[in-house]
Structures are given as structure tokens and as C-alpha cells.
Amino acid sequence: MKGYAIALFAGVFAAATLAAAGITAAPVAQAGTGTIKGHVRLSGKLPGNSVIRMGVDPKCGQANQGKQVVNEVVKATADGSLGNVFLRLEGKFPKTPIPATPVTLDQRNCIYSPRVIGMQLGQTLQIKNSDNLFHNVHSVSDHDNQFNLAQPRAGVVDTYKPKSEEVMMKLGCEVHRWMVAYIGVVTNPFFATSDASGNFTIEKVPPGTYTIDAWQERYGPIKKTVTVTAGGTATVEFTYTGNEKA
């Protein structure tokens, strides 16, 4: 305990000295934790996504003039890498601070952005309307996370705080039926969404062996086991065949 106190004092003194000199110390990874890096792919034939008929609302058509917008149910590259896959660790973890920064969902050019997003239970969901037209945001929930918000013009911002864990909570717009988004509401900070190249990273994970769940809008959930060591980086590859039923 005495050694810990001396080390703590030394760390505080060093930080104060740097600050006085106008130097910002580089962030240090949380000691005793590890990192998970992974990739998600589709091994089967890539499905085609349907084209959205934006012209059914002239304002949406005008906002997307010259573009062919598709409904990205499966966001995949030519090599099968899958984006918009939500990943989370199962299990119980020590309590961590709830992020003060809201998770933001935007409505822009008659599309939700991002389409798939995660947040920690207790965190605030911020919903913006960047379109100068009427949208409504209606949740489809199997728990008690129901809400229905009207956003009639650009600049409107509403907030909502989910009441229960839910993977996944679906959002839709009843004015523009193609507008869909999914939100993973989880009780710990160990989650991620794969990027356009199918890659994801989960950081500051306590050492241990975990089940990691992947969820894709069309193909549903699959699971893998991963072992994390202190200071180490575990890698995991998820492969959908295309035959899964969500």
C-alpha cells in the first residue's frame, strides 16, 4: 500500500510538472487490460440491395439528385467484408462510468446515419433532423424502450434514454418507410460496430475468456469465444455463410 501511494504521488507530481510546462502527456492504456481486434465477412454470394425510390417524396428526391441510393441491409465490399455488424461481450463486468457524451443518430438526405450503432445503458441517445422536411422516429422494442418522436424541420434535436438493455432496438420513420436504424443498448462498454472494411476493435477489456456476439441485420446473431490477456491483443474472425436466418 505504501509503495502504491508513493507511485501515485509521483504520477500526480509528474503530471502537474508537465502541465505547468505546457506539455500534454500522451494517454496511457488502462493497465492490466487487453484489446480485441476482429473482422467480419460473408463467405457466400453477396446479395443485391434494393434501390430506394426517393422520388416518392420530392424533397427526398431533390436531396439525393443524381445519386442512386440503396437500402444497405447488407453493407459488404467485393471481398465479402461486412460493415454495420454489432458486436458485444457477454457476461457481467465491474461497473464503469456511463459516458456523458450522447450517442448521436442523424437524419440526413432521408437516411439514418449511422444505420447501426451501440450505446451503454444509462447513456443518452440524441436524435437530430438535418433535413428540412418532416420525419418521425418510432422505436420498435421488445422491452420498455418505446418512443415516437415527431421532427418537423431541420435543426430539431430530441433526446431519449433507454430504460432496458436491448439487442437490437429498431428505429423507423413512418413517413419514409425505407428509413431504418438499429441500436444495441448494452450494460457494459465492451461493444463495437464493424466499419466499412469489416473491422472492429474493443479496448480496455479485463483479462478472461468471453463469448463475443455478432449481430447482422439480415443474417442475425453468431457467437465466438475469445481469450483476452493483460497487455495483449486477441484476434477473432466472424464468418457468415449467407444461409443464416435472422
Phi and psi restraints in degrees (value plus and minus 20) as a CYANA .aco file:
   2 LYS   PHI     -82.2   -42.2
   2 LYS   PSI     -62.5   -22.5
   3 GLY   PHI     -83.1   -43.1
   3 GLY   PSI     -58.5   -18.5
   4 TYR   PHI     -82.6   -42.6
   4 TYR   PSI     -62.2   -22.2
   5 ALA   PHI     -84.1   -44.1
   5 ALA   PSI     -60.8   -20.8
   6 ILE   PHI     -83.6   -43.6
   6 ILE   PSI     -63.4   -23.4
   7 ALA   PHI     -83.7   -43.7
   7 ALA   PSI     -60.2   -20.2
   8 LEU   PHI     -84.2   -44.2
   8 LEU   PSI     -64.7   -24.7
   9 PHE   PHI     -80.5   -40.5
   9 PHE   PSI     -62.8   -22.8
  10 ALA   PHI     -82.3   -42.3
  10 ALA   PSI     -60.0   -20.0
  11 GLY   PHI     -85.6   -45.6
  11 GLY   PSI     -63.4   -23.4
  12 VAL   PHI     -84.0   -44.0
  12 VAL   PSI     -63.7   -23.7
  13 PHE   PHI     -80.9   -40.9
  13 PHE   PSI     -63.2   -23.2
  14 ALA   PHI     -84.2   -44.2
  14 ALA   PSI     -62.4   -22.4
  15 ALA   PHI     -83.3   -43.3
  15 ALA   PSI     -61.0   -21.0
  16 ALA   PHI     -85.0   -45.0
  16 ALA   PSI     -59.6   -19.6
  17 THR   PHI     -83.5   -43.5
  17 THR   PSI     -64.5   -24.5
  18 LEU   PHI     -82.2   -42.2
  18 LEU   PSI     -63.6   -23.6
  19 ALA   PHI     -82.6   -42.6
  19 ALA   PSI     -61.1   -21.1
  20 ALA   PHI     -83.2   -43.2
  20 ALA   PSI     -51.0   -11.0
  21 ALA   PHI    -106.3   -66.3
  21 ALA   PSI     -19.2    20.8
  22 GLY   PHI      58.1    98.1
  22 GLY   PSI       1.0    41.0
  23 ILE   PHI    -127.9   -87.9
  23 ILE   PSI     111.3   151.3
  24 THR   PHI    -118.0   -78.0
  24 THR   PSI     103.9   143.9
  25 ALA   PHI     -91.4   -51.4
  25 ALA   PSI     123.2   163.2
  26 ALA   PHI     -87.7   -47.7
  26 ALA   PSI     123.3   163.3
  27 PRO   PHI     -84.2   -44.2
  27 PRO   PSI     123.0   163.0
  28 VAL   PHI    -130.5   -90.5
  28 VAL   PSI     114.4   154.4
  29 ALA   PHI     -81.4   -41.4
  29 ALA   PSI     125.8   165.8
  30 GLN   PHI     -81.0   -41.0
  30 GLN   PSI     105.8   145.8
  31 ALA   PHI     -84.9   -44.9
  31 ALA   PSI     124.5   164.5
  32 GLY   PHI      60.5   100.5
  32 GLY   PSI      -9.4    30.6
  33 THR   PHI    -138.7   -98.7
  33 THR   PSI     151.6   191.6
  34 GLY   PHI    -151.1  -111.1
  34 GLY   PSI    -198.2  -158.2
  35 THR   PHI    -147.6  -107.6
  35 THR   PSI     123.4   163.4
  36 ILE   PHI    -132.2   -92.2
  36 ILE   PSI     104.6   144.6
  37 LYS   PHI    -138.5   -98.5
  37 LYS   PSI     115.2   155.2
  38 GLY   PHI    -168.2  -128.2
  38 GLY   PSI     157.0   197.0
  39 HIS   PHI    -165.4  -125.4
  39 HIS   PSI     125.0   165.0
  40 VAL   PHI    -143.1  -103.1
  40 VAL   PSI     115.1   155.1
  41 ARG   PHI    -161.6  -121.6
  41 ARG   PSI     142.5   182.5
  42 LEU   PHI    -132.9   -92.9
  42 LEU   PSI      99.9   139.9
  43 SER   PHI    -105.0   -65.0
  43 SER   PSI     -43.9    -3.9
  44 GLY   PHI    -102.9   -62.9
  44 GLY   PSI    -192.0  -152.0
  45 LYS   PHI     -86.8   -46.8
  45 LYS   PSI     115.8   155.8
  46 LEU   PHI     -91.7   -51.7
  46 LEU   PSI     108.5   148.5
  47 PRO   PHI    -100.4   -60.4
  47 PRO   PSI     136.2   176.2
  48 GLY   PHI    -107.8   -67.8
  48 GLY   PSI     119.6   159.6
  49 ASN   PHI    -111.9   -71.9
  49 ASN   PSI     120.7   160.7
  50 SER   PHI     -91.1   -51.1
  50 SER   PSI     128.6   168.6
  51 VAL   PHI     -98.9   -58.9
  51 VAL   PSI     115.4   155.4
  52 ILE   PHI    -104.2   -64.2
  52 ILE   PSI     109.4   149.4
  53 ARG   PHI    -105.6   -65.6
  53 ARG   PSI      59.1    99.1
  54 MET   PHI     -82.5   -42.5
  54 MET   PSI     -43.8    -3.8
  55 GLY   PHI     -85.8   -45.8
  55 GLY   PSI     -32.2     7.8
  56 VAL   PHI     -84.9   -44.9
  56 VAL   PSI     -42.5    -2.5
  57 ASP   PHI    -140.2  -100.2
  57 ASP   PSI      89.6   129.6
  58 PRO   PHI     -73.4   -33.4
  58 PRO   PSI     -53.5   -13.5
  59 LYS   PHI     -89.5   -49.5
  59 LYS   PSI     -56.5   -16.5
  60 CYS   PHI     -87.4   -47.4
  60 CYS   PSI     -60.0   -20.0
  61 GLY   PHI     -82.1   -42.1
  61 GLY   PSI     -61.1   -21.1
  62 GLN   PHI     -86.2   -46.2
  62 GLN   PSI     -60.6   -20.6
  63 ALA   PHI     -84.8   -44.8
  63 ALA   PSI     -45.6    -5.6
  64 ASN   PHI    -134.0   -94.0
  64 ASN   PSI       5.2    45.2
  65 GLN   PHI     -76.8   -36.8
  65 GLN   PSI     110.9   150.9
  66 GLY   PHI      63.7   103.7
  66 GLY   PSI     -21.1    18.9
  67 LYS   PHI    -132.4   -92.4
  67 LYS   PSI     127.9   167.9
  68 GLN   PHI    -128.0   -88.0
  68 GLN   PSI      83.3   123.3
  69 VAL   PHI    -114.1   -74.1
  69 VAL   PSI     111.2   151.2
  70 VAL   PHI    -129.8   -89.8
  70 VAL   PSI     136.9   176.9
  71 ASN   PHI    -104.2   -64.2
  71 ASN   PSI      81.4   121.4
  72 GLU   PHI    -100.2   -60.2
  72 GLU   PSI      44.9    84.9
  73 VAL   PHI     -84.1   -44.1
  73 VAL   PSI     -58.0   -18.0
  74 VAL   PHI    -142.0  -102.0
  74 VAL   PSI      87.1   127.1
  75 LYS   PHI    -114.6   -74.6
  75 LYS   PSI      77.3   117.3
  76 ALA   PHI    -151.6  -111.6
  76 ALA   PSI     128.2   168.2
  77 THR   PHI    -110.7   -70.7
  77 THR   PSI     155.4   195.4
  78 ALA   PHI     -81.3   -41.3
  78 ALA   PSI     -48.6    -8.6
  79 ASP   PHI    -109.6   -69.6
  79 ASP   PSI     -14.1    25.9
  80 GLY   PHI      72.3   112.3
  80 GLY   PSI     -19.6    20.4
  81 SER   PHI     -82.9   -42.9
  81 SER   PSI     113.9   153.9
  82 LEU   PHI    -129.6   -89.6
  82 LEU   PSI     102.3   142.3
  83 GLY   PHI    -113.8   -73.8
  83 GLY   PSI     153.4   193.4
  84 ASN   PHI      39.9    79.9
  84 ASN   PSI      14.0    54.0
  85 VAL   PHI    -122.4   -82.4
  85 VAL   PSI     108.5   148.5
  86 PHE   PHI    -112.9   -72.9
  86 PHE   PSI     112.5   152.5
  87 LEU   PHI    -148.3  -108.3
  87 LEU   PSI     121.1   161.1
  88 ARG   PHI    -171.2  -131.2
  88 ARG   PSI     135.5   175.5
  89 LEU   PHI    -111.6   -71.6
  89 LEU   PSI     116.2   156.2
  90 GLU   PHI    -102.1   -62.1
  90 GLU   PSI     138.9   178.9
  91 GLY   PHI      98.1   138.1
  91 GLY   PSI     153.8   193.8
  92 LYS   PHI    -123.1   -83.1
  92 LYS   PSI     118.8   158.8
  93 PHE   PHI    -151.4  -111.4
  93 PHE   PSI     137.4   177.4
  94 PRO   PHI     -76.6   -36.6
  94 PRO   PSI     127.6   167.6
  95 LYS   PHI     -83.0   -43.0
  95 LYS   PSI     119.7   159.7
  96 THR   PHI    -145.2  -105.2
  96 THR   PSI     136.0   176.0
  97 PRO   PHI     -79.6   -39.6
  97 PRO   PSI     119.7   159.7
  98 ILE   PHI     -95.7   -55.7
  98 ILE   PSI     110.2   150.2
  99 PRO   PHI     -77.8   -37.8
  99 PRO   PSI     113.3   153.3
 100 ALA   PHI     -98.0   -58.0
 100 ALA   PSI     -43.9    -3.9
 101 THR   PHI     -97.3   -57.3
 101 THR   PSI     109.0   149.0
 102 PRO   PHI     -87.6   -47.6
 102 PRO   PSI     136.2   176.2
 103 VAL   PHI    -108.5   -68.5
 103 VAL   PSI     107.9   147.9
 104 THR   PHI    -126.9   -86.9
 104 THR   PSI     111.4   151.4
 105 LEU   PHI    -136.2   -96.2
 105 LEU   PSI     105.8   145.8
 106 ASP   PHI    -130.3   -90.3
 106 ASP   PSI     129.7   169.7
 107 GLN   PHI    -133.6   -93.6
 107 GLN   PSI      88.2   128.2
 108 ARG   PHI    -157.2  -117.2
 108 ARG   PSI     107.7   147.7
 109 ASN   PHI      35.7    75.7
 109 ASN   PSI      16.0    56.0
 110 CYS   PHI      44.9    84.9
 110 CYS   PSI      13.3    53.3
 111 ILE   PHI    -158.1  -118.1
 111 ILE   PSI     122.2   162.2
 112 TYR   PHI     -97.8   -57.8
 112 TYR   PSI     118.3   158.3
 113 SER   PHI    -161.7  -121.7
 113 SER   PSI     103.1   143.1
 114 PRO   PHI     -97.1   -57.1
 114 PRO   PSI     143.2   183.2
 115 ARG   PHI     -96.6   -56.6
 115 ARG   PSI     -55.1   -15.1
 116 VAL   PHI    -148.5  -108.5
 116 VAL   PSI     109.5   149.5
 117 ILE   PHI    -168.3  -128.3
 117 ILE   PSI     136.2   176.2
 118 GLY   PHI    -140.8  -100.8
 118 GLY   PSI     137.6   177.6
 119 MET   PHI    -174.5  -134.5
 119 MET   PSI     139.1   179.1
 120 GLN   PHI    -113.7   -73.7
 120 GLN   PSI     119.2   159.2
 121 LEU   PHI     -76.8   -36.8
 121 LEU   PSI     108.8   148.8
 122 GLY   PHI      84.2   124.2
 122 GLY   PSI     -39.5     0.5
 123 GLN   PHI     -99.1   -59.1
 123 GLN   PSI     138.6   178.6
 124 THR   PHI    -116.2   -76.2
 124 THR   PSI     114.6   154.6
 125 LEU   PHI    -114.3   -74.3
 125 LEU   PSI     104.5   144.5
 126 GLN   PHI    -128.9   -88.9
 126 GLN   PSI     104.5   144.5
 127 ILE   PHI    -136.1   -96.1
 127 ILE   PSI     101.6   141.6
 128 LYS   PHI    -131.4   -91.4
 128 LYS   PSI     128.7   168.7
 129 ASN   PHI    -133.2   -93.2
 129 ASN   PSI      89.7   129.7
 130 SER   PHI    -116.8   -76.8
 130 SER   PSI     -19.7    20.3
 131 ASP   PHI    -118.7   -78.7
 131 ASP   PSI     119.4   159.4
 132 ASN   PHI    -106.1   -66.1
 132 ASN   PSI      38.8    78.8
 133 LEU   PHI    -177.7  -137.7
 133 LEU   PSI     152.8   192.8
 134 PHE   PHI    -103.8   -63.8
 134 PHE   PSI     107.0   147.0
 135 HIS   PHI    -145.4  -105.4
 135 HIS   PSI     135.0   175.0
 136 ASN   PHI    -148.1  -108.1
 136 ASN   PSI     130.1   170.1
 137 VAL   PHI    -137.6   -97.6
 137 VAL   PSI      92.7   132.7
 138 HIS   PHI    -141.8  -101.8
 138 HIS   PSI     101.7   141.7
 139 SER   PHI    -105.4   -65.4
 139 SER   PSI     125.3   165.3
 140 VAL   PHI    -134.4   -94.4
 140 VAL   PSI      87.8   127.8
 141 SER   PHI    -146.6  -106.6
 141 SER   PSI     119.0   159.0
 142 ASP   PHI    -108.1   -68.1
 142 ASP   PSI     -20.7    19.3
 143 HIS   PHI    -140.6  -100.6
 143 HIS   PSI    -157.0  -117.0
 144 ASP   PHI    -135.2   -95.2
 144 ASP   PSI      19.9    59.9
 145 ASN   PHI    -126.7   -86.7
 145 ASN   PSI      18.0    58.0
 146 GLN   PHI    -104.0   -64.0
 146 GLN   PSI     115.0   155.0
 147 PHE   PHI    -176.2  -136.2
 147 PHE   PSI     140.2   180.2
 148 ASN   PHI    -166.0  -126.0
 148 ASN   PSI      89.7   129.7
 149 LEU   PHI    -134.4   -94.4
 149 LEU   PSI     112.4   152.4
 150 ALA   PHI    -115.1   -75.1
 150 ALA   PSI     109.5   149.5
 151 GLN   PHI    -148.9  -108.9
 151 GLN   PSI      74.2   114.2
 152 PRO   PHI    -101.0   -61.0
 152 PRO   PSI     -31.0     9.0
 153 ARG   PHI    -177.1  -137.1
 153 ARG   PSI     147.9   187.9
 154 ALA   PHI     -84.2   -44.2
 154 ALA   PSI     122.7   162.7
 155 GLY   PHI      76.8   116.8
 155 GLY   PSI     -30.3     9.7
 156 VAL   PHI     -93.6   -53.6
 156 VAL   PSI     113.0   153.0
 157 VAL   PHI    -151.1  -111.1
 157 VAL   PSI     106.1   146.1
 158 ASP   PHI    -140.2  -100.2
 158 ASP   PSI     136.6   176.6
 159 THR   PHI    -145.7  -105.7
 159 THR   PSI     131.5   171.5
 160 TYR   PHI    -168.8  -128.8
 160 TYR   PSI     121.2   161.2
 161 LYS   PHI    -137.4   -97.4
 161 LYS   PSI      88.4   128.4
 162 PRO   PHI     -75.3   -35.3
 162 PRO   PSI     126.4   166.4
 163 LYS   PHI    -113.3   -73.3
 163 LYS   PSI     -44.4    -4.4
 164 SER   PHI    -159.1  -119.1
 164 SER   PSI     136.1   176.1
 165 GLU   PHI     -83.2   -43.2
 165 GLU   PSI     120.1   160.1
 166 GLU   PHI    -179.8  -139.8
 166 GLU   PSI     104.8   144.8
 167 VAL   PHI    -151.3  -111.3
 167 VAL   PSI      79.0   119.0
 168 MET   PHI    -141.9  -101.9
 168 MET   PSI     132.9   172.9
 169 MET   PHI    -113.4   -73.4
 169 MET   PSI     107.8   147.8
 170 LYS   PHI    -118.6   -78.6
 170 LYS   PSI     119.6   159.6
 171 LEU   PHI    -139.3   -99.3
 171 LEU   PSI     124.9   164.9
 172 GLY   PHI    -166.5  -126.5
 172 GLY   PSI     143.4   183.4
 173 CYS   PHI    -134.4   -94.4
 173 CYS   PSI     102.6   142.6
 174 GLU   PHI     -99.3   -59.3
 174 GLU   PSI     -30.3     9.7
 175 VAL   PHI    -104.5   -64.5
 175 VAL   PSI     -60.6   -20.6
 176 HIS   PHI    -142.7  -102.7
 176 HIS   PSI      75.9   115.9
 177 ARG   PHI     -84.4   -44.4
 177 ARG   PSI     -39.5     0.5
 178 TRP   PHI     -98.0   -58.0
 178 TRP   PSI     -33.4     6.6
 179 MET   PHI     -96.6   -56.6
 179 MET   PSI      94.7   134.7
 180 VAL   PHI    -159.2  -119.2
 180 VAL   PSI     120.8   160.8
 181 ALA   PHI    -163.6  -123.6
 181 ALA   PSI     137.9   177.9
 182 TYR   PHI    -150.1  -110.1
 182 TYR   PSI     118.3   158.3
 183 ILE   PHI    -146.9  -106.9
 183 ILE   PSI     104.7   144.7
 184 GLY   PHI    -110.2   -70.2
 184 GLY   PSI      94.5   134.5
 185 VAL   PHI    -123.3   -83.3
 185 VAL   PSI      93.9   133.9
 186 VAL   PHI    -147.6  -107.6
 186 VAL   PSI     143.3   183.3
 187 THR   PHI    -113.8   -73.8
 187 THR   PSI     -22.0    18.0
 188 ASN   PHI    -154.2  -114.2
 188 ASN   PSI     147.1   187.1
 189 PRO   PHI    -107.1   -67.1
 189 PRO   PSI     -10.9    29.1
 190 PHE   PHI    -117.4   -77.4
 190 PHE   PSI      56.9    96.9
 191 PHE   PHI    -169.7  -129.7
 191 PHE   PSI     145.1   185.1
 192 ALA   PHI    -182.5  -142.5
 192 ALA   PSI     145.4   185.4
 193 THR   PHI    -142.7  -102.7
 193 THR   PSI     111.1   151.1
 194 SER   PHI     -86.1   -46.1
 194 SER   PSI     123.2   163.2
 195 ASP   PHI    -104.0   -64.0
 195 ASP   PSI    -193.4  -153.4
 196 ALA   PHI     -82.0   -42.0
 196 ALA   PSI     -40.4    -0.4
 197 SER   PHI    -117.1   -77.1
 197 SER   PSI     -12.1    27.9
 198 GLY   PHI      61.7   101.7
 198 GLY   PSI     -13.5    26.5
 199 ASN   PHI    -114.7   -74.7
 199 ASN   PSI     132.0   172.0
 200 PHE   PHI    -170.7  -130.7
 200 PHE   PSI     138.0   178.0
 201 THR   PHI    -159.4  -119.4
 201 THR   PSI     114.0   154.0
 202 ILE   PHI    -141.8  -101.8
 202 ILE   PSI     101.9   141.9
 203 GLU   PHI    -129.6   -89.6
 203 GLU   PSI     146.3   186.3
 204 LYS   PHI      36.4    76.4
 204 LYS   PSI      22.2    62.2
 205 VAL   PHI    -108.3   -68.3
 205 VAL   PSI     109.5   149.5
 206 PRO   PHI     -80.8   -40.8
 206 PRO   PSI     126.0   166.0
 207 PRO   PHI     -78.6   -38.6
 207 PRO   PSI     124.1   164.1
 208 GLY   PHI     134.6   174.6
 208 GLY   PSI     157.1   197.1
 209 THR   PHI    -127.8   -87.8
 209 THR   PSI     109.0   149.0
 210 TYR   PHI    -150.8  -110.8
 210 TYR   PSI     135.3   175.3
 211 THR   PHI    -112.2   -72.2
 211 THR   PSI     108.5   148.5
 212 ILE   PHI    -132.6   -92.6
 212 ILE   PSI     105.9   145.9
 213 ASP   PHI    -118.3   -78.3
 213 ASP   PSI     115.5   155.5
 214 ALA   PHI    -133.3   -93.3
 214 ALA   PSI     122.2   162.2
 215 TRP   PHI    -154.3  -114.3
 215 TRP   PSI     107.5   147.5
 216 GLN   PHI    -143.7  -103.7
 216 GLN   PSI     120.6   160.6
 217 GLU   PHI     -73.4   -33.4
 217 GLU   PSI     -62.5   -22.5
 218 ARG   PHI    -110.8   -70.8
 218 ARG   PSI     -57.2   -17.2
 219 TYR   PHI    -120.5   -80.5
 219 TYR   PSI     -28.6    11.4
 220 GLY   PHI      60.2   100.2
 220 GLY   PSI    -173.6  -133.6
 221 PRO   PHI    -116.1   -76.1
 221 PRO   PSI     125.3   165.3
 222 ILE   PHI    -158.0  -118.0
 222 ILE   PSI     140.5   180.5
 223 LYS   PHI    -148.9  -108.9
 223 LYS   PSI     133.4   173.4
 224 LYS   PHI    -160.2  -120.2
 224 LYS   PSI     140.6   180.6
 225 THR   PHI    -128.2   -88.2
 225 THR   PSI     117.6   157.6
 226 VAL   PHI    -158.0  -118.0
 226 VAL   PSI     121.5   161.5
 227 THR   PHI    -131.6   -91.6
 227 THR   PSI     107.2   147.2
 228 VAL   PHI    -130.2   -90.2
 228 VAL   PSI     113.8   153.8
 229 THR   PHI    -136.0   -96.0
 229 THR   PSI     134.7   174.7
 230 ALA   PHI     -81.3   -41.3
 230 ALA   PSI     105.0   145.0
 231 GLY   PHI      58.7    98.7
 231 GLY   PSI     -22.2    17.8
 232 GLY   PHI    -120.4   -80.4
 232 GLY   PSI     148.8   188.8
 233 THR   PHI    -142.9  -102.9
 233 THR   PSI      94.8   134.8
 234 ALA   PHI    -110.8   -70.8
 234 ALA   PSI     122.6   162.6
 235 THR   PHI    -137.0   -97.0
 235 THR   PSI     126.0   166.0
 236 VAL   PHI    -167.0  -127.0
 236 VAL   PSI     120.6   160.6
 237 GLU   PHI    -139.4   -99.4
 237 GLU   PSI     104.9   144.9
 238 PHE   PHI    -123.3   -83.3
 238 PHE   PSI     114.0   154.0
 239 THR   PHI    -148.7  -108.7
 239 THR   PSI      99.6   139.6
 240 TYR   PHI    -112.1   -72.1
 240 TYR   PSI     121.4   161.4
 241 THR   PHI    -109.6   -69.6
 241 THR   PSI     -40.7    -0.7
 242 GLY   PHI      77.0   117.0
 242 GLY   PSI     -27.2    12.8
 243 ASN   PHI    -119.9   -79.9
 243 ASN   PSI     -21.5    18.5
 244 GLU   PHI     -86.8   -46.8
 244 GLU   PSI     129.7   169.7
 245 LYS   PHI    -132.3   -92.3
 245 LYS   PSI      99.0   139.0
